[in-house]
Each structure stands twice: as C-alpha cells, then as structure tokens.
Amino acid sequence: MENIKKNSSDGRISEREERIKKLKELIKLGINPYPAKTKKTHQIGDVLSEFENLKKNEKNICAAGRLRGIRAHGNLTFANLNDGSGAIQIVLSKKEIGAEKYKLFVKFIDVGDFIEVKGKCFVTHKGEKSILLTDWGILTKSLRPLPEKWHGIKDEEEKLRKRYLDIIFNEETVDMIKKKAVFWNSCREFMAKKGFLEVETPVLEITAGGADARPFATHHNALDIDVYLRISMGELWQKRLMVAGLPKTFEIGRQFRNEGMDAEHSQDYTQMEFYWAYADYQDGMKLVEELYKYVAKETFGVLKFKIGKFEVDLGKKWKIYNYQDIVKKQTGVDVLNTDIKEVEKKLRQLKVEYNKKGFNITRAIDNLWKYCRKKIAGPGFLTGVPVTISPLAKKNDENPKITQRFQPIIAGSELGNGYSELNDPLEQAARFGEQQKLREAGDEEAQMYDHEFVEALEYGMPPTCGFGMSERVFSILMDKSMRECQIFPLMKPKARNS
C-alpha cells in the first residue's frame, strides 16, 4: 500500500507516484485538484430519502463525496459515491456528459478521490437508485490508494494507528463512535435534568489531587513553575464549589494518568464527576443506579448485556457487595485485621502480579481486592471499603475502619467511585499526612498533600456526596477494550525508513 520507491528490476512506478503524476497533469490543464469550495446542494442521505420526488421532478442536484468504486464499460462508467450520510451510484455516459468530461474522468480520477457531481436521479435497468451525471468536478485528489474494499486493514495495531481508514471500511467502528457521543450526551442530559450545574475546573494543577494515581508533569513557562495534568475531574475544585455554596455540580472532560496500559486503562480519557451537597453515599448509590440505567438505555436501547463471560442485566435489583466479606470468602484474608506479610503471601499463592515499587499495605489490599472482583458479575455496589485506601471518604459511623464509599461493579470491573466526602479539615489534613508518608516511601500513586484544599475545608463544606465514572463504563458495555473505544488512542510512533 505504501510502496513509494521505483521497482529497480522492471522500472515500474508505484500507484502513489502514478497519482502524483496525474495531479501534476491536472494542474497543467488549469484544474485545481484541491478547491476550497463546492456547489453541493444535497447530502446523499437526503437524495436517497427524497429520491422519488427528485426523480419525478427531474430536478438537477449537486452532491459530493469520496469515490469508493469505479467500473468502466467503454462509453459508460459506474461509480459509488459516499459522503458519510449515505452512498449512491453515479453513472457517466459519454453521450450525456460529453466526450471531453468523460475522458478527463476516466484518465485522472481514482478510487479514493473526492468529487462533486451534478445530474438527475434515475433508476437503472437493474433497479438501482442512481444519479446520471451532466457534469463533475474534482474536490480532492488522493495520493494513496485505499485498502482493498473486501479486506480493509486486518492488523489490529494498524487499525488503531490509521483509524481513519478503519472508519472508511468498518461500519462497526462508525457505530461505536456514534454510540459514544450518545453516551456522554445522555449523561450530560441526565445530570442537567437532576439540577446539576455543569462547570469547568483546571486541567493544569500545582498539586495533583482527587485520586490515587501518578500524574504527568510539565513546566509552565510563563509562571516558571512545575505543574501536573489533572488526575481527577476537578474533585478538589468541585468540593471548593461546595464550600462556596453551589449545591450540585458536575464536569465532563479529559483527565490524565501516567500509568500502565491494559484493556481497562488508558493514559488520557474522558471522565464525569458530580458533587451533591446535603447528600450521602446512599443517596449517591440511588442516583448512580438511575444514571447508569438511563445512559445504557439511551445509548444501546437495552439493559441486558453480554460482557465477556458475564450476562448482565442492569434492569434488575442491584446487589450490595461488602468489601471485607468478599475478600475473606475468596481468599481467607480479613482485610480489616491483617498485615502486609499475610497479604503478600496470599498474593504469591494466588499468582497475582503487582508492582513492588513503593509497595505497602494499601497497595497490597487493593491488589487482593482486584483479584476478587473479577468473579463478580453484578450489577451492584461495593461498600465497606477500608479507610486505608479511601483518603477522601468519610468513615462509617458504625465501624471507623471502613468508609462511606461505593463503587459500581459490573462484569468483574469497578465502573465508578463515590463516597460521602470527608469534610472534617483536621481529619483530612491527617489523612493527607499519611498519604505523604507513603509517597516519601516510594508510592508514586499516593495522594499529594493539598494545603490549599484543607484551608478551604476550614471555611466549612456541607455534607456532600461525590462520584466519578470514566469512559471505561462505555467500553465495558461495548465489550471492547478502552483503547478500541477511543477514536485515536495514543500509539507508540512507528519507525520510519530513512
């Protein structure tokens, strides 16, 4: 497909070079192969939906799009024109369009070129809706041939690297892109209907907060300071808005985590977070269950999904999964009464791989839970999460070792995170202090001490429920990896021949 050098054995030139030659010849003829304007009057999708009226009225139309196939038969040429709204057959008759226009088309136009066409709607003797051309013009001369129609791109890495080609040939990819737009639009619509105000918070932060994650670092030249790309959807900023008196806020945007890549994790992705004053985690669970059902129904039209080995019905009653009970039942370890040696021993027995850099009891328990969650079909909420791995959540009133935290569990994955937010500034300062010790011991995912946030809490924040969900929810419901569900995922640069 990308052979751009001459074949030294027989002197033939590549198709790319042949197209460049055609491009130069068009320019010599005074034809601009890349005009800025088109006289298009109809989208192809509209032509197809209004076809009978357009045919009956013999109305001249002008359509534009990419050529996806050309079949020449002497003085008659058929081609397929696609503009993204639909595809239609165009027919060039040497008699109808004139010898010169016909010759130009046959000589210079290739599959992949963008053209505009003028003509009238008619039906061929084979019954195919078509446009009989009276004129045509070039809009874009393509220099590289498209992959073969019936094969497209087979290599998965190449599909993601050249997603624009995958989109041309793969209707499933187009459908995924459209569904993802509906997913986030319905999420935004739901939150707005519930009275939440959409806000925008900083992407660049002096202190990266709101999650256990390693941030990307960069330098701000104008202020001459080091800053971080945010690792949460403005959690500590939205809580400042609760301090300020705004009762319901949410944000949808991109966030960034400098961590590993796998089927459920990416370095930059879309997240939604809401904060709800005068509500607790139990209120949050009710709202989130309603949110997930609404978004799933709007996006996919169903509430039942086949996800990997799991059959999941979001419409049934959501279960409550207790963190301590689940881990103890599956591994025999009591996470509220254990130490790092016991957990490490169990992780080795279970053959669970984990990052040993900065390893501590927090990471140990979290890895044990991640092993256990893979067996839970859901839908339901994980509760009773230990304080040691929930530095921003309120303690449970009945058991101070656990927090008022909840996480949706679907098909073995955590698909969100929420809690009754910690609003005691002294306890928050103490928890940040513990997190800082973990960072100093080598845990790069431990949270940074945000002194300005603690100061804001000292002015008083009402009882608040916060929750966040990422595009992982969409990818799980699609039963695809996060990378597959991103239009242009980050890819390692491909080596170029010098």
KOLRO-892250 format. One record per residue (C-alpha): y, x, z; residue in three letters. Coordinates in steps of 0.05 Angstrom, whole numbers, plus 5000, padded with zeros to 4 digits. Example, Ala and Ser with C-alpha at 12.3 -4.5 7.8 and 13.67 -1.06 7.14 Angstrom:
KOLRO-892250
491052465156Ala;497952735143Ser;
end
This chain:
KOLRO-892250
500050005000Met;504850565015Glu;502751084964Asn;509551344943Ile;507552004910Lys;505352114839Lys;497952184827Asn;497352914806Ser;490752804770Ser;492952284719Asp;500552254726Gly;500751514742Arg;506351274787Ile;505650824848Ser;507550094848Glu;513450254892Arg;516150754841Glu;514950244786Glu;519049734824Arg;524650234835Ile;524650364760Lys;525449604748Lys;531049594799Leu;534950134762Lys;533849784695Glu;536649134724Leu;542849494748Ile;543749804678Lys;543449104649Leu;549148904695Gly;544748474740Ile;545848554815Asn;538948574848Pro;541848434917Tyr;547347904911Pro;550447634974Ala;550946904954Lys;546146374928Thr;547645694897Lys;541745384934Lys;542444624944Thr;535744444974His;530544725022Gln;523644694993Ile;521244275051Gly;526543755033Asp;524643784960Val;517443624978Leu;519443055024Ser;524342754974Glu;520242934913Phe;519142244883Glu;526542064887Asn;528642734858Leu;523542664802Lys;525541944787Lys;532942104784Asn;531642734743Glu;536543094789Lys;537743834778Asn;536444224842Ile;537144944862Cys;532045244910Ala;530945954935Ala;525446354967Gly;520246904962Arg;515246924906Leu;508146914934Arg;504146904870Gly;505346954794Ile;500646734738Arg;502846864667Ala;499646494608His;503146714544Gly;509446284538Asn;508245944604Leu;508646254674Thr;506945934740Phe;509246204807Ala;509246004881Asn;515945984916Leu;516445974993Asn;522845935034Asp;519845845104Gly;520745095104Ser;515344995052Gly;512245244987Ala;512444954917Ile;510045144848Gln;515345344797Ile;514045324723Val;517545754670Leu;516745524599Ser;519445994545Lys;521545384506Lys;525345054564Glu;528645654595Ile;529846074533Gly;526646704506Ala;531547194540Glu;530946894610Lys;523446844603Tyr;522847564580Lys;527147814639Leu;522847444689Phe;516247704661Val;518748424655Lys;522548514721Phe;520148004773Ile;514348164820Asp;510747814877Val;514947904939Gly;521747854904Asp;526747334927Phe;529646894872Ile;533646264864Glu;531345744814Val;534645144780Lys;530844574749Gly;527843884755Lys;522043614795Cys;515843424755Phe;508343364765Val;503543794724Thr;497643504687His;493443754746Lys;497543334793Gly;501343894828Glu;508543784850Lys;512844304814Ser;519744504791Ile;520744604716Leu;526045154710Leu;532245134668Thr;534945784700Asp;533446304752Trp;536746904785Gly;534547474829Ile;536747504902Leu;532748094928Thr;528448604892Lys;522648814937Ser;520449534931Leu;513749504967Arg;508049044947Pro;505648534998Leu;498548605024Pro;493348224984Glu;494047474996Lys;486947345018Trp;486347955063His;493148085093Gly;493248605148Ile;486548695184Lys;488349265231Asp;490848955297Glu;495649525312Glu;498549495243Glu;499448735250Lys;503748835311Leu;507549425282Arg;509049045218Lys;509448355247Arg;514048135191Tyr;508148195143Leu;503447855192Asp;508247265195Ile;508447205119Ile;500847125115Phe;498846845182Asn;500546125198Glu;497746215269Glu;503046735283Thr;508546275258Val;505745715301Asp;505646175362Met;512946365351Ile;515045635346Lys;510945445407Lys;514145995448Lys;521045735431Ala;518945035453Val;516045335517Phe;522645645540Trp;526945075515Asn;522744565553Ser;523045005615Cys;530645025609Arg;530844275596Glu;526544125658Phe;530844545705Met;537244245679Ala;534543535688Lys;532843715760Lys;540143905772Gly;539444665769Phe;545345055742Leu;543745605691Glu;547046265709Val;547246985684Glu;546447575730Thr;547048325717Pro;541848685676Val;544349365700Leu;543749465775Glu;545550025823Ile;539649805866Thr;533549515831Ala;531248935874Gly;527248295877Gly;520348555861Ala;515149095875Asp;515849485811Ala;518050155782Arg;524650085745Pro;527450415683Phe;533150875700Ala;539151045657Thr;546251325664His;552650925659His;557551395626Asn;564051005639Ala;562750965714Leu;558851615716Asp;553351305758Ile;545851235752Asp;543550515743Val;537050135734Tyr;534749585686Leu;533248975728Arg;526148855751Ile;527248125771Ser;531247555742Met;537047675787Gly;533447495852Glu;538147835899Leu;544147605857Trp;541946875856Gln;540946905931Lys;548247135936Arg;549846495899Leu;546146105953Met;550646476003Val;556546255961Ala;554545525966Gly;551445375898Leu;545344935916Pro;540945015854Lys;541045585803Thr;536345865751Phe;536346415698Glu;532046555637Ile;532547255608Gly;529447935596Arg;527148395652Gln;524149095651Phe;518749455690Arg;516750175676Asn;509350065688Glu;502650045653Gly;500849615594Met;494949135591Asp;493248435568Ala;497648125623Glu;503248635630His;508948885587Ser;514949325600Gln;520248835576Asp;519148085577Tyr;522347415589Thr;522547125659Gln;525246495691Met;527246465764Glu;530245895804Phe;533345855874Tyr;533845205912Trp;537845135975Ala;535344696032Tyr;528244726005Ala;522045106028Asp;515645355995Tyr;512144686000Gln;517944355962Asp;517344925912Gly;509944805900Met;511144075883Lys;516744255835Leu;512844825801Val;506644385790Glu;511143875757Glu;514644415716Leu;508144715690Tyr;505344045670Lys;511743855635Tyr;512344515597Val;504944525577Ala;505343815551Lys;511743935513Glu;509244585483Thr;501944455469Phe;501343695472Gly;495543745522Val;494043915594Leu;486844155583Lys;485844885560Phe;480045355544Lys;482346025570Ile;477246585564Gly;471146365605Lys;475045825641Phe;476045085627Glu;482744905659Val;485644205668Asp;492944245692Leu;492943485699Gly;488043465757Lys;489943565831Lys;491944285843Trp;488044645897Lys;490645085954Ile;487345775959Tyr;488146156024Asn;489046906013Tyr;485247126075Gln;479446636064Asp;478546815990Ile;478447566001Val;473847516062Lys;469047056026Lys;468447515965Gln;468848195998Thr;467648116073Gly;474348446088Val;479348086134Asp;486048276104Val;489748096168Leu;485348546211Asn;483649156171Thr;485849866156Asp;486550286094Ile;479850646104Lys;475949996104Glu;479549726043Val;478750376004Glu;471350386020Lys;470649675994Lys;474649835931Leu;469950415916Arg;463849965928Gln;466749455880Leu;468450005830Lys;475749785827Val;480250295794Glu;487150385826Tyr;493050855825Asn;492251355882Lys;499451605879Lys;503351335939Gly;497150925958Phe;497950536023Asn;495249916059Ile;499849466019Thr;497249715952Arg;490149725979Ala;490148995999Ile;493648785935Asp;488249135893Asn;482848785933Leu;486048105920Trp;486848245846Lys;479348365842Tyr;478047695876Cys;482947265837Arg;479347395771Lys;473946895793Lys;478646315807Ile;479445805751Ala;485045395782Gly;489645065774Pro;492145165845Gly;496745555891Phe;495246185930Leu;498046146001Thr;497646536066Gly;499747196034Val;500547766086Pro;507447976108Val;506048696089Thr;506148526015Ile;511648006018Ser;518148366038Pro;522747796016Leu;518947196043Ala;519646826109Lys;513946886159Lys;509446296171Asn;511745916233Asp;504545856260Glu;502046556240Asn;507147126237Pro;502147566200Lys;502847146137Ile;508646876096Thr;511146226067Gln;509346465998Arg;505846115939Phe;503146355872Gln;500345915816Pro;493246125799Ile;490545945730Ile;484546245695Ala;484046835743Gly;491347025737Ser;497546985780Glu;502446585739Leu;508646595782Gly;511146775851Asn;515246385900Gly;516846315974Tyr;521246066028Ser;526446616023Glu;527747066082Leu;534846926105Asn;534947296172Asp;539247906156Pro;536448326213Leu;529248206194Glu;530948326121Gln;534048996140Ala;527849176179Ala;523248986121Arg;527549396072Phe;526849976121Gly;519349926119Glu;519449896043Gln;523950516042Gln;518850896083Lys;513550716032Leu;518050965975Arg;519251616011Glu;511751686019Ala;510851635943Gly;510150895929Asp;514750815868Glu;513650055868Glu;516149945939Ala;522849585942Gln;529449955949Met;533949836009Tyr;539649395984Asp;545149466037His;549949015999Glu;544948445997Phe;543648506072Val;551248466082Glu;551547836040Ala;545947526083Leu;550047666145Glu;555047146120Tyr;549446646122Gly;544646376069Met;541745666078Pro;534145556078Pro;532245696006Thr;526145665961Cys;525746165904Gly;520746205847Phe;519546625785Gly;515046565724Met;514447015664Ser;512146935592Glu;505147105619Arg;504546355631Val;505446235556Phe;500546785536Ser;495146535584Ile;495745825558Leu;495346105487Met;489146505509Asp;492247135480Lys;494847795508Ser;502247845525Met;503148365470Arg;500247885418Glu;505147345441Cys;511247785434Gln;514247765364Ile;515848515363Phe;512248865421Pro;514049575438Leu;509650055398Met;508950795400Lys;512251095338Pro;507551245281Lys;507151965259Ala;510652075192Arg;508352555138Asn;513653085125Ser;
end
